[in-house]
């Protein structure tokens, strides 16, 4: 199991290499658009999780009240 975890451990060199490859593939102008889309996706996911949590809590509160 430890070997599997260390397989995915990234050092500074690997992160720089990945960043350079992404820069070469998408170009400097496309990266802000990609990050903006990623940010919107993350915020929508968080909103969905919060909505589900609120729904569960309201259902539990209704069940406690009965």
N, CA, C and O atoms as a CHARMM CRD file, in Angstrom:
* protein
*
  264
    1    1 UNK  N      0.82900  -1.19500   0.00000 PROA 1      0.00000
    2    1 UNK  CA     0.00000   0.00000   0.00000 PROA 1      0.00000
    3    1 UNK  C      0.87100   1.25500   0.00000 PROA 1      0.00000
    4    1 UNK  O      0.53800   2.25000  -0.64300 PROA 1      0.00000
    5    2 UNK  N      1.97200   1.20000   0.71600 PROA 2      0.00000
    6    2 UNK  CA     2.86600   2.34900   0.79300 PROA 2      0.00000
    7    2 UNK  C      3.45700   2.67400  -0.57400 PROA 2      0.00000
    8    2 UNK  O      3.62300   3.84500  -0.91300 PROA 2      0.00000
    9    3 UNK  N      3.77500   1.65200  -1.35700 PROA 3      0.00000
   10    3 UNK  CA     4.31400   1.87900  -2.69600 PROA 3      0.00000
   11    3 UNK  C      3.29700   2.57400  -3.58600 PROA 3      0.00000
   12    3 UNK  O      3.67100   3.41600  -4.40300 PROA 3      0.00000
   13    4 UNK  N      2.02300   2.24200  -3.44600 PROA 4      0.00000
   14    4 UNK  CA     0.97900   2.87900  -4.23800 PROA 4      0.00000
   15    4 UNK  C      0.86800   4.36100  -3.88000 PROA 4      0.00000
   16    4 UNK  O      0.69400   5.20400  -4.75900 PROA 4      0.00000
   17    5 UNK  N      0.97000   4.67400  -2.59200 PROA 5      0.00000
   18    5 UNK  CA     0.87100   6.07100  -2.14600 PROA 5      0.00000
   19    5 UNK  C      2.07400   6.86900  -2.63900 PROA 5      0.00000
   20    5 UNK  O      1.91200   7.99300  -3.11400 PROA 5      0.00000
   21    6 UNK  N      3.26200   6.31400  -2.53500 PROA 6      0.00000
   22    6 UNK  CA     4.45200   7.04400  -2.95400 PROA 6      0.00000
   23    6 UNK  C      4.51500   7.18100  -4.46400 PROA 6      0.00000
   24    6 UNK  O      5.20900   8.06000  -4.97400 PROA 6      0.00000
   25    7 UNK  N      3.80700   6.33300  -5.18200 PROA 7      0.00000
   26    7 UNK  CA     3.76100   6.44300  -6.63500 PROA 7      0.00000
   27    7 UNK  C      3.12500   7.76700  -7.04200 PROA 7      0.00000
   28    7 UNK  O      3.52600   8.35800  -8.04500 PROA 7      0.00000
   29    8 UNK  N      2.14700   8.24000  -6.28900 PROA 8      0.00000
   30    8 UNK  CA     1.42400   9.46700  -6.63600 PROA 8      0.00000
   31    8 UNK  C      1.96900  10.69700  -5.92400 PROA 8      0.00000
   32    8 UNK  O      1.43800  11.79100  -6.11300 PROA 8      0.00000
   33    9 UNK  N      3.00100  10.55300  -5.12100 PROA 9      0.00000
   34    9 UNK  CA     3.59900  11.70000  -4.43900 PROA 9      0.00000
   35    9 UNK  C      4.40800  12.50100  -5.46000 PROA 9      0.00000
   36    9 UNK  O      5.36100  11.98600  -6.04500 PROA 9      0.00000
   37   10 UNK  N      4.03000  13.75200  -5.66900 PROA 10     0.00000
   38   10 UNK  CA     4.68700  14.59600  -6.65800 PROA 10     0.00000
   39   10 UNK  C      5.66200  15.55000  -5.97200 PROA 10     0.00000
   40   10 UNK  O      5.34500  16.16600  -4.95500 PROA 10     0.00000
   41   11 UNK  N      6.83200  15.65400  -6.54400 PROA 11     0.00000
   42   11 UNK  CA     7.81800  16.60500  -6.05700 PROA 11     0.00000
   43   11 UNK  C      7.75000  17.88800  -6.86700 PROA 11     0.00000
   44   11 UNK  O      6.91300  18.03000  -7.75800 PROA 11     0.00000
   45   12 UNK  N      8.62700  18.80800  -6.55300 PROA 12     0.00000
   46   12 UNK  CA     8.65100  20.10400  -7.22700 PROA 12     0.00000
   47   12 UNK  C      8.96100  19.95400  -8.70900 PROA 12     0.00000
   48   12 UNK  O      8.33800  20.61500  -9.54100 PROA 12     0.00000
   49   13 UNK  N      9.90300  19.10400  -9.04500 PROA 13     0.00000
   50   13 UNK  CA    10.27300  18.90600 -10.44800 PROA 13     0.00000
   51   13 UNK  C      9.12400  18.37000 -11.28400 PROA 13     0.00000
   52   13 UNK  O      8.90400  18.81100 -12.41200 PROA 13     0.00000
   53   14 UNK  N      8.38900  17.40900 -10.71800 PROA 14     0.00000
   54   14 UNK  CA     7.26300  16.83700 -11.45100 PROA 14     0.00000
   55   14 UNK  C      6.15000  17.86400 -11.66100 PROA 14     0.00000
   56   14 UNK  O      5.53200  17.91000 -12.72400 PROA 14     0.00000
   57   15 UNK  N      5.90100  18.67800 -10.64900 PROA 15     0.00000
   58   15 UNK  CA     4.85000  19.69500 -10.76900 PROA 15     0.00000
   59   15 UNK  C      5.22900  20.72900 -11.82600 PROA 15     0.00000
   60   15 UNK  O      4.37900  21.15300 -12.60900 PROA 15     0.00000
   61   16 UNK  N      6.49200  21.13600 -11.85500 PROA 16     0.00000
   62   16 UNK  CA     6.95200  22.09300 -12.87100 PROA 16     0.00000
   63   16 UNK  C      6.83300  21.48600 -14.25700 PROA 16     0.00000
   64   16 UNK  O      6.42000  22.16600 -15.19700 PROA 16     0.00000
   65   17 UNK  N      7.18700  20.21900 -14.39700 PROA 17     0.00000
   66   17 UNK  CA     7.07200  19.54600 -15.69700 PROA 17     0.00000
   67   17 UNK  C      5.61800  19.47300 -16.15600 PROA 17     0.00000
   68   17 UNK  O      5.32400  19.71500 -17.32700 PROA 17     0.00000
   69   18 UNK  N      4.71800  19.14500 -15.25100 PROA 18     0.00000
   70   18 UNK  CA     3.29300  19.08700 -15.59400 PROA 18     0.00000
   71   18 UNK  C      2.80200  20.47100 -16.00500 PROA 18     0.00000
   72   18 UNK  O      2.05400  20.59000 -16.97500 PROA 18     0.00000
   73   19 UNK  N      3.20600  21.51900 -15.28600 PROA 19     0.00000
   74   19 UNK  CA     2.78700  22.88300 -15.61700 PROA 19     0.00000
   75   19 UNK  C      3.29000  23.28800 -16.99900 PROA 19     0.00000
   76   19 UNK  O      2.56400  23.93100 -17.75700 PROA 19     0.00000
   77   20 UNK  N      4.52000  22.91900 -17.33200 PROA 20     0.00000
   78   20 UNK  CA     5.06100  23.24300 -18.65500 PROA 20     0.00000
   79   20 UNK  C      4.31900  22.50700 -19.76300 PROA 20     0.00000
   80   20 UNK  O      4.05400  23.08000 -20.81900 PROA 20     0.00000
   81   21 UNK  N      3.98500  21.25300 -19.53100 PROA 21     0.00000
   82   21 UNK  CA     3.24000  20.48400 -20.53400 PROA 21     0.00000
   83   21 UNK  C      1.86400  21.09400 -20.74300 PROA 21     0.00000
   84   21 UNK  O      1.41300  21.22200 -21.88100 PROA 21     0.00000
   85   22 UNK  N      1.19100  21.47100 -19.66400 PROA 22     0.00000
   86   22 UNK  CA    -0.12600  22.10600 -19.77900 PROA 22     0.00000
   87   22 UNK  C     -0.00600  23.42700 -20.52700 PROA 22     0.00000
   88   22 UNK  O     -0.85100  23.74100 -21.36600 PROA 22     0.00000
   89   23 UNK  N      1.02200  24.19700 -20.23700 PROA 23     0.00000
   90   23 UNK  CA     1.23800  25.46800 -20.92700 PROA 23     0.00000
   91   23 UNK  C      1.47500  25.25500 -22.41800 PROA 23     0.00000
   92   23 UNK  O      0.96100  26.00900 -23.24500 PROA 23     0.00000
   93   24 UNK  N      2.25000  24.23600 -22.76100 PROA 24     0.00000
   94   24 UNK  CA     2.50400  23.94500 -24.17200 PROA 24     0.00000
   95   24 UNK  C      1.24900  23.44600 -24.88800 PROA 24     0.00000
   96   24 UNK  O      1.01000  23.80100 -26.04200 PROA 24     0.00000
   97   25 UNK  N      0.45300  22.63000 -24.20900 PROA 25     0.00000
   98   25 UNK  CA    -0.74200  22.07300 -24.84600 PROA 25     0.00000
   99   25 UNK  C     -1.83400  23.11900 -25.05800 PROA 25     0.00000
  100   25 UNK  O     -2.44300  23.17700 -26.12500 PROA 25     0.00000
  101   26 UNK  N     -2.07600  23.93700 -24.05000 PROA 26     0.00000
  102   26 UNK  CA    -3.22400  24.84000 -24.10900 PROA 26     0.00000
  103   26 UNK  C     -2.85300  26.27900 -24.44300 PROA 26     0.00000
  104   26 UNK  O     -3.71100  27.04200 -24.88600 PROA 26     0.00000
  105   27 UNK  N     -1.62800  26.66000 -24.24700 PROA 27     0.00000
  106   27 UNK  CA    -1.23500  28.04000 -24.51800 PROA 27     0.00000
  107   27 UNK  C     -1.59500  28.95300 -23.36600 PROA 27     0.00000
  108   27 UNK  O     -2.42600  28.60900 -22.52400 PROA 27     0.00000
  109   28 UNK  N     -0.97300  30.10900 -23.32900 PROA 28     0.00000
  110   28 UNK  CA    -1.16000  31.04900 -22.23100 PROA 28     0.00000
  111   28 UNK  C     -2.53900  31.68000 -22.19000 PROA 28     0.00000
  112   28 UNK  O     -3.00800  32.05500 -21.11600 PROA 28     0.00000
  113   29 UNK  N     -3.19800  31.80600 -23.33300 PROA 29     0.00000
  114   29 UNK  CA    -4.49600  32.47900 -23.36000 PROA 29     0.00000
  115   29 UNK  C     -5.63200  31.55900 -22.93400 PROA 29     0.00000
  116   29 UNK  O     -6.65600  32.03800 -22.44800 PROA 29     0.00000
  117   30 UNK  N     -5.47600  30.26400 -23.10400 PROA 30     0.00000
  118   30 UNK  CA    -6.53700  29.31700 -22.78500 PROA 30     0.00000
  119   30 UNK  C     -6.56800  28.92900 -21.31300 PROA 30     0.00000
  120   30 UNK  O     -7.61800  28.54200 -20.80100 PROA 30     0.00000
  121   31 UNK  N     -5.44000  29.02500 -20.62800 PROA 31     0.00000
  122   31 UNK  CA    -5.35600  28.56700 -19.24100 PROA 31     0.00000
  123   31 UNK  C     -6.28800  29.35000 -18.30800 PROA 31     0.00000
  124   31 UNK  O     -6.95200  28.72100 -17.48400 PROA 31     0.00000
  125   32 UNK  N     -6.37800  30.69400 -18.38800 PROA 32     0.00000
  126   32 UNK  CA    -7.32500  31.39000 -17.51100 PROA 32     0.00000
  127   32 UNK  C     -8.77700  30.94800 -17.73800 PROA 32     0.00000
  128   32 UNK  O     -9.55400  30.85600 -16.78800 PROA 32     0.00000
  129   33 UNK  N     -9.13800  30.67600 -18.99000 PROA 33     0.00000
  130   33 UNK  CA   -10.49400  30.20000 -19.26500 PROA 33     0.00000
  131   33 UNK  C    -10.72200  28.82900 -18.63700 PROA 33     0.00000
  132   33 UNK  O    -11.79000  28.56800 -18.08300 PROA 33     0.00000
  133   34 UNK  N     -9.73400  27.96300 -18.72200 PROA 34     0.00000
  134   34 UNK  CA    -9.85100  26.63900 -18.11900 PROA 34     0.00000
  135   34 UNK  C     -9.98100  26.73500 -16.60400 PROA 34     0.00000
  136   34 UNK  O    -10.80000  26.03600 -16.00500 PROA 34     0.00000
  137   35 UNK  N     -9.18600  27.58900 -15.98500 PROA 35     0.00000
  138   35 UNK  CA    -9.24100  27.74200 -14.53300 PROA 35     0.00000
  139   35 UNK  C    -10.56600  28.37100 -14.09400 PROA 35     0.00000
  140   35 UNK  O    -11.11600  28.00600 -13.05500 PROA 35     0.00000
  141   36 UNK  N    -11.07200  29.31500 -14.88700 PROA 36     0.00000
  142   36 UNK  CA   -12.35400  29.93500 -14.57100 PROA 36     0.00000
  143   36 UNK  C    -13.46200  28.88900 -14.61200 PROA 36     0.00000
  144   36 UNK  O    -14.31700  28.84900 -13.72700 PROA 36     0.00000
  145   37 UNK  N    -13.44800  28.05500 -15.62400 PROA 37     0.00000
  146   37 UNK  CA   -14.43800  26.98300 -15.72400 PROA 37     0.00000
  147   37 UNK  C    -14.31200  25.98800 -14.58700 PROA 37     0.00000
  148   37 UNK  O    -15.31700  25.51000 -14.06000 PROA 37     0.00000
  149   38 UNK  N    -13.08300  25.67600 -14.20700 PROA 38     0.00000
  150   38 UNK  CA   -12.85700  24.76300 -13.08600 PROA 38     0.00000
  151   38 UNK  C    -13.38000  25.37600 -11.78800 PROA 38     0.00000
  152   38 UNK  O    -13.98600  24.68000 -10.97300 PROA 38     0.00000
  153   39 UNK  N    -13.15200  26.66200 -11.59600 PROA 39     0.00000
  154   39 UNK  CA   -13.64600  27.34300 -10.40500 PROA 39     0.00000
  155   39 UNK  C    -15.15800  27.35500 -10.33200 PROA 39     0.00000
  156   39 UNK  O    -15.73500  27.15400  -9.26300 PROA 39     0.00000
  157   40 UNK  N    -15.80700  27.59000 -11.47300 PROA 40     0.00000
  158   40 UNK  CA   -17.27200  27.56200 -11.49600 PROA 40     0.00000
  159   40 UNK  C    -17.78900  26.16800 -11.18500 PROA 40     0.00000
  160   40 UNK  O    -18.78300  26.01200 -10.47700 PROA 40     0.00000
  161   41 UNK  N    -17.11900  25.16100 -11.71100 PROA 41     0.00000
  162   41 UNK  CA   -17.52700  23.78500 -11.43400 PROA 41     0.00000
  163   41 UNK  C    -17.39800  23.43200  -9.96300 PROA 41     0.00000
  164   41 UNK  O    -18.27100  22.77400  -9.39800 PROA 41     0.00000
  165   42 UNK  N    -16.31800  23.86700  -9.34900 PROA 42     0.00000
  166   42 UNK  CA   -16.10600  23.59800  -7.92400 PROA 42     0.00000
  167   42 UNK  C    -17.15600  24.31600  -7.09000 PROA 42     0.00000
  168   42 UNK  O    -17.68500  23.74800  -6.13400 PROA 42     0.00000
  169   43 UNK  N    -17.46100  25.56500  -7.44500 PROA 43     0.00000
  170   43 UNK  CA   -18.45800  26.31100  -6.67000 PROA 43     0.00000
  171   43 UNK  C    -19.84600  25.69500  -6.83300 PROA 43     0.00000
  172   43 UNK  O    -20.61100  25.66100  -5.87000 PROA 43     0.00000
  173   44 UNK  N    -20.18800  25.21100  -8.02000 PROA 44     0.00000
  174   44 UNK  CA   -21.47200  24.54200  -8.21400 PROA 44     0.00000
  175   44 UNK  C    -21.53700  23.24100  -7.41400 PROA 44     0.00000
  176   44 UNK  O    -22.57800  22.90900  -6.84600 PROA 44     0.00000
  177   45 UNK  N    -20.43100  22.51000  -7.37000 PROA 45     0.00000
  178   45 UNK  CA   -20.38100  21.27700  -6.58400 PROA 45     0.00000
  179   45 UNK  C    -20.58200  21.57400  -5.10300 PROA 45     0.00000
  180   45 UNK  O    -21.34000  20.87700  -4.42800 PROA 45     0.00000
  181   46 UNK  N    -19.90800  22.60800  -4.59100 PROA 46     0.00000
  182   46 UNK  CA   -20.05800  22.96900  -3.18600 PROA 46     0.00000
  183   46 UNK  C    -21.49300  23.39900  -2.88200 PROA 46     0.00000
  184   46 UNK  O    -22.03500  23.07200  -1.82600 PROA 46     0.00000
  185   47 UNK  N    -22.10200  24.13500  -3.81400 PROA 47     0.00000
  186   47 UNK  CA   -23.49000  24.56300  -3.63600 PROA 47     0.00000
  187   47 UNK  C    -24.41900  23.35500  -3.59500 PROA 47     0.00000
  188   47 UNK  O    -25.34200  23.30500  -2.78100 PROA 47     0.00000
  189   48 UNK  N    -24.17800  22.38700  -4.46700 PROA 48     0.00000
  190   48 UNK  CA   -24.99100  21.17400  -4.47300 PROA 48     0.00000
  191   48 UNK  C    -24.84400  20.37900  -3.19100 PROA 48     0.00000
  192   48 UNK  O    -25.83300  19.86900  -2.66600 PROA 48     0.00000
  193   49 UNK  N    -23.64200  20.26500  -2.68200 PROA 49     0.00000
  194   49 UNK  CA   -23.40800  19.54900  -1.42800 PROA 49     0.00000
  195   49 UNK  C    -24.11300  20.27000  -0.28500 PROA 49     0.00000
  196   49 UNK  O    -24.70600  19.63000   0.58300 PROA 49     0.00000
  197   50 UNK  N    -24.05000  21.60300  -0.28300 PROA 50     0.00000
  198   50 UNK  CA   -24.70800  22.37700   0.77600 PROA 50     0.00000
  199   50 UNK  C    -26.22200  22.20200   0.70000 PROA 50     0.00000
  200   50 UNK  O    -26.87900  22.06200   1.73200 PROA 50     0.00000
  201   51 UNK  N    -26.78700  22.20900  -0.51700 PROA 51     0.00000
  202   51 UNK  CA   -28.22000  22.02700  -0.67500 PROA 51     0.00000
  203   51 UNK  C    -28.67000  20.65600  -0.16200 PROA 51     0.00000
  204   51 UNK  O    -29.69800  20.54800   0.50600 PROA 51     0.00000
  205   52 UNK  N    -27.90300  19.61800  -0.47400 PROA 52     0.00000
  206   52 UNK  CA   -28.24500  18.27700  -0.00600 PROA 52     0.00000
  207   52 UNK  C    -28.13700  18.20900   1.50700 PROA 52     0.00000
  208   52 UNK  O    -28.98900  17.61000   2.16200 PROA 52     0.00000
  209   53 UNK  N    -27.09900  18.81800   2.06900 PROA 53     0.00000
  210   53 UNK  CA   -26.92300  18.82600   3.51600 PROA 53     0.00000
  211   53 UNK  C    -28.08200  19.56000   4.19500 PROA 53     0.00000
  212   53 UNK  O    -28.59800  19.10100   5.21300 PROA 53     0.00000
  213   54 UNK  N    -28.48600  20.69200   3.63400 PROA 54     0.00000
  214   54 UNK  CA   -29.61800  21.43800   4.19100 PROA 54     0.00000
  215   54 UNK  C    -30.90300  20.61700   4.12400 PROA 54     0.00000
  216   54 UNK  O    -31.69400  20.62300   5.06700 PROA 54     0.00000
  217   55 UNK  N    -31.11100  19.91500   3.01600 PROA 55     0.00000
  218   55 UNK  CA   -32.30700  19.08400   2.86600 PROA 55     0.00000
  219   55 UNK  C    -32.31800  17.95100   3.88700 PROA 55     0.00000
  220   55 UNK  O    -33.35500  17.66200   4.48500 PROA 55     0.00000
  221   56 UNK  N    -31.18200  17.31700   4.08600 PROA 56     0.00000
  222   56 UNK  CA   -31.09400  16.23500   5.07400 PROA 56     0.00000
  223   56 UNK  C    -31.35400  16.77600   6.47200 PROA 56     0.00000
  224   56 UNK  O    -32.09300  16.17000   7.24800 PROA 56     0.00000
  225   57 UNK  N    -30.74800  17.91300   6.79600 PROA 57     0.00000
  226   57 UNK  CA   -30.94900  18.49400   8.12700 PROA 57     0.00000
  227   57 UNK  C    -32.39400  18.90100   8.35000 PROA 57     0.00000
  228   57 UNK  O    -32.92000  18.71400   9.44700 PROA 57     0.00000
  229   58 UNK  N    -33.05000  19.45400   7.33500 PROA 58     0.00000
  230   58 UNK  CA   -34.45400  19.85000   7.50800 PROA 58     0.00000
  231   58 UNK  C    -35.34100  18.62400   7.66800 PROA 58     0.00000
  232   58 UNK  O    -36.30800  18.66300   8.42800 PROA 58     0.00000
  233   59 UNK  N    -35.03200  17.53700   6.96900 PROA 59     0.00000
  234   59 UNK  CA   -35.80300  16.30600   7.11700 PROA 59     0.00000
  235   59 UNK  C    -35.61700  15.72300   8.50900 PROA 59     0.00000
  236   59 UNK  O    -36.58100  15.26700   9.12600 PROA 59     0.00000
  237   60 UNK  N    -34.38700  15.73300   9.00800 PROA 60     0.00000
  238   60 UNK  CA   -34.12900  15.23200  10.35200 PROA 60     0.00000
  239   60 UNK  C    -34.83600  16.09200  11.39700 PROA 60     0.00000
  240   60 UNK  O    -35.36800  15.57000  12.37700 PROA 60     0.00000
  241   61 UNK  N    -34.84200  17.41500  11.18700 PROA 61     0.00000
  242   61 UNK  CA   -35.53300  18.30400  12.13300 PROA 61     0.00000
  243   61 UNK  C    -37.02700  18.03100  12.11500 PROA 61     0.00000
  244   61 UNK  O    -37.66400  18.05700  13.16800 PROA 61     0.00000
  245   62 UNK  N    -37.60300  17.76900  10.94900 PROA 62     0.00000
  246   62 UNK  CA   -39.03000  17.45500  10.84300 PROA 62     0.00000
  247   62 UNK  C    -39.34000  16.14700  11.55500 PROA 62     0.00000
  248   62 UNK  O    -40.37400  16.02400  12.21200 PROA 62     0.00000
  249   63 UNK  N    -38.44900  15.17000  11.42600 PROA 63     0.00000
  250   63 UNK  CA   -38.67900  13.86800  12.07200 PROA 63     0.00000
  251   63 UNK  C    -38.56900  13.99500  13.58500 PROA 63     0.00000
  252   63 UNK  O    -39.29000  13.30800  14.30900 PROA 63     0.00000
  253   64 UNK  N    -37.69000  14.85200  14.07600 PROA 64     0.00000
  254   64 UNK  CA   -37.54800  15.04900  15.52700 PROA 64     0.00000
  255   64 UNK  C    -38.76300  15.74900  16.09600 PROA 64     0.00000
  256   64 UNK  O    -39.13400  15.51200  17.24600 PROA 64     0.00000
  257   65 UNK  N    -39.39100  16.61000  15.30700 PROA 65     0.00000
  258   65 UNK  CA   -40.54800  17.37600  15.76300 PROA 65     0.00000
  259   65 UNK  C    -41.79100  16.53600  15.90700 PROA 65     0.00000
  260   65 UNK  O    -42.70200  16.91500  16.64500 PROA 65     0.00000
  261   66 UNK  N    -41.86100  15.40700  15.22700 PROA 66     0.00000
  262   66 UNK  CA   -43.07400  14.57600  15.27600 PROA 66     0.00000
  263   66 UNK  C    -43.12600  13.69500  16.47500 PROA 66     0.00000
  264   66 UNK  O    -44.08600  12.94400  16.64700 PROA 66     0.00000
